[in-house]
Amino acid sequence: MVDARTPRQQRSQLRRDALLRAAVELIAEGGPQAITHRAVAARAGLASSTAGYFFASIDDLAAEALLAYTEREIDDYLSFAREAAGDLERLLDVVGHRAVDPRLALAQVSIYLEARRNPALRQPVSEAVDRFRHSTEEVLRSVGFPHADTASPAFVALLDGFMLQHLAKPDDPPTADELIAAIRALFTGFLLNETERHTIQQRLRPPVRKAD
């Protein structure tokens, strides 16, 4: 709530911050399409015209809110990593259970779809994906993972795939244990040396049929 006794410039900044927080909440609940000037202002407890005063267009508001939303998720992610204190299994358990949250899945997939539809959002969404990849690399390095730079894009893609499946099968969504098993299998692949990788690839090849 903005106090009338607060200096004018500070009140303006507080209102703008409140609008962004409201937009972030709406994104988390219903994706970028949930953002309208009226809805954001109402969530922030401000007059319906306030959002239009601070943001020239709904795309401007959505783009800045997307970046704020991403920063919030990354902060949470890094906080989980600090709590894991170098324990990769503990980190997998926390991330796995969070990633199957249907609200997070809805927001994440909706953001990607909206960026495809709306060119104005493509750059901020692309930057958000890059931030998450870089944060993942930082987290993996913090727990001593040796191939963090190559594993992080694959890890992010795996999470996105599970979130998409979560929305596609709401009555029978993938479980946190299934996601954790998939992440563990992914990381195991990156830990194999060339000899081990070659051996496994040979085993996966179909048997050669002998000519009659």
N, C-alpha and C positions, 0 to 999 in steps of 0.2 A: 504494500500500500504506500502510495506517494504522499508524504506529509506536505501540506500547503506551506508550512514554515520553511521547508527546504529551499535553498537558493534555486532560482529559475533554471540555470544551466544544468545543475545537478538533477533537478526534477525531470528535465528532458531526457537526460541519460538514463535515469531510473525507469522512465516509461519505456524507452527503447529497449532496455535490458529485459523488462517485463514482457514485452511483446516477443522478443526472441525466445525467452524461456517458454512462453505459451506455445509458440510455433513448434519448438522442439518437442513439447509434450504431445501436440497434435500429430506430429510426424510419427512418434513412437506408437501412437494409438491407431492411426489410420493411414499412414503414408503421406507423401507430399500433397496428394489430392485433397486431404483434409484441411489444407491451409487456405483460408479465405480471409480477407480483411476483417469481416464481421466476426468470424469464428475466433480468430486470434485475439482480437480486441476483447471479445466476451470472456475468453479464457483468462486474459490478463486482468480482467475487472476494470477495463477502461472503456471510454466512449467508442462507439462503432467507427467513428471517423479517424481515430487516433493512428491506426496502422497506416492509413493512406497518407497521413502527414509525415511519418518518418520514412516510409518506403514508397518510392515512386510507382512501383508495380508489384504485383503479387509474385512475379518471378524473382525480383530483387529480394523480397522477404524470404521466399522459399530457399533461394541459393544461400543466403547468409544463415538461415536456420539449419540447412543441411550441414554446413560446415560446423556450426555449433553442436549439432547432434553428433556428428562424427567425433569431434573433440571430446565430447562427454563419454562416448563409448570407448574411445582410446584410453582416456583417463581411467575408466573402470578396468579395462583390460590390463593396463600397466599396474594398477593396484592389485589385481589378482596375481600377477607375476611376482610382485613384491611379497605378497602373502605366502606364495609357494616357496619362497626362500631357496631357489635352486633345485627344488624337487619337481622334476618333469611330470611324474605320475600324478602328483597333487594338482599341478597346473592343468593337466589334461582333464582331470575330474571336474574342476571348477568351470573351465571353458566349455566342456561338453554339456554340462547341465544347463549352463546359461544359453548356449546356442540353440537349444530346442525350445526356448521360450516362444510361444506362438506370436506374442506381440512384437518381439524383436524380429522374428522371421517376416511378419507382415510388413513392418517398416522397411526392412532391408530390401526385400524384393520389390516393394512399391517404389522405392527410390530408384532402383535400376530401370524399371519400366517407365517411370516418369521422365527420366533422363533421355530415354530413347524417343519419347514423344515430344519432349520440349527441348529444343536445342540450347536454350538459355541455361539449362541445368547440367548440360553434359560436362562442362569443364569443372564445376565444383564437385560433381559426383566422381569424375575421374580422379581429381585431387584427393577426394576422400578415400577412394580405393587405394591409391598410392600411399597415403598416410597409414592406412591399416596394414598394408604389406610391410612398410618400413617398421612399424611398431611391432609386428609379429617377428620380424628379423631381430629386432632389439631384444624381445622377450626370449627368443630361442638362444641367442648368444648369452643372455644372462643365466641360463640354466646349462650352459656348456655344450649346446648342440653344435657339431662341427660343420654343418652345411646349411647354416641359417639363411644365406642369401638365395639359394636355390629352392630350399624347402618352403620358405614363407609364401611365395605366390601359389604353390600347390596347396598349401594349408588353407589359404583364404578361399581358393576356388572350391575346395572340399566343403568348407563351412557354407558357402553360398549354395552349393548343390543340396546339402541337407536341409537348408532353410526352404528352398524351393519345393522339395519333396514334402516338407512339413505342411506347406500350404496346399499342395496337390492332394494329400491324403489326410485330411483333418480327423477322420474317424479312426485311422490306423497310422499315425505318424511315426517316423523313426524315433527310436528312444535315445536317451543320452548314452546308454551303454553301447548301442550300435555305433553312434558317432565316435565315441572314445576308441572303440575297437578299430574303426576305419582310420582315425588319426594315428593310432599306434602303428598300424600296418604301413601307412604312408611314411612315417618317420623311419620305420625299420628299413624300408627300401632305400632311403637316403644314406643309411649307415652301412650298407653293404659295400664291400670292396669289389674291385673289378672281377676277381675270380669267383666270388660268391654270386655276383650278379649274373655272370655268364652261366654258371651252373644252374641257377634258377630259370634263366631264359631257355636253356636247353630242355629242362624238364617241362616247361610250358608248351613247347612246340609239339604239334601233332606227330605221331609216329609215322615214319616213312613206310609207305606200302611197298612191298616187294612186287616186282613185275611177275605176272603169271608166266 
